[in-house]
């Protein structure tokens, strides 16, 4: 088989993999954002408790 015939299929597969990776990265970023907000909420609560002597 001629290598030139493989290139379009390889490029198509690489594009598909890149698109999948982009979706996965976006999902991970959303999870990171949620965790960062929760972390900030807990930090704020801890600091509030410290300020009130409830630690």
C-alpha positions as CSV (number, residue, x, y, z in Angstrom):
1,X,0.0,0.0,0.0
2,X,1.3,3.4,-0.9
3,X,2.1,5.6,2.1
4,X,0.4,8.6,0.5
5,X,-2.9,6.8,0.8
6,X,-2.4,6.5,4.5
7,X,-1.8,10.2,5.2
8,X,-5.4,11.4,4.9
9,X,-6.6,8.6,7.2
10,X,-3.8,9.4,9.7
11,X,-4.6,13.1,9.6
12,X,-8.3,12.4,10.1
13,X,-7.5,10.1,13.1
14,X,-5.2,12.8,14.6
15,X,-7.8,15.4,14.2
16,X,-10.4,13.2,15.9
17,X,-7.9,12.5,18.8
18,X,-7.2,16.2,19.1
19,X,-10.9,17.0,19.3
20,X,-11.4,14.3,22.0
21,X,-8.5,15.7,23.9
22,X,-9.9,19.2,23.7
23,X,-13.2,18.0,25.1
24,X,-11.4,16.2,27.9
25,X,-9.4,19.3,28.7
26,X,-12.5,21.4,28.9
27,X,-14.2,18.9,31.2
28,X,-11.1,18.9,33.4
29,X,-11.0,22.7,33.5
30,X,-14.7,22.7,34.6
31,X,-13.9,20.3,37.4
32,X,-10.9,22.4,38.4
33,X,-13.1,25.5,38.6
34,X,-15.6,23.7,40.7
35,X,-12.9,22.4,43.1
36,X,-11.3,25.8,43.3
37,X,-14.6,27.4,44.3
38,X,-15.2,24.7,46.9
39,X,-11.7,25.1,48.2
40,X,-12.2,28.9,48.5
41,X,-15.5,28.4,50.3
42,X,-13.9,26.0,52.8
43,X,-11.0,28.4,53.3
44,X,-13.3,31.3,53.9
45,X,-15.3,29.2,56.4
46,X,-12.1,28.1,58.2
47,X,-10.9,31.7,58.4
48,X,-14.3,32.8,59.6
49,X,-14.2,30.1,62.3
50,X,-10.7,31.2,63.3
51,X,-11.8,34.8,63.6
52,X,-14.7,33.7,65.8
53,X,-12.5,31.4,67.9
54,X,-14.4,28.3,66.8
55,X,-11.5,26.4,65.1
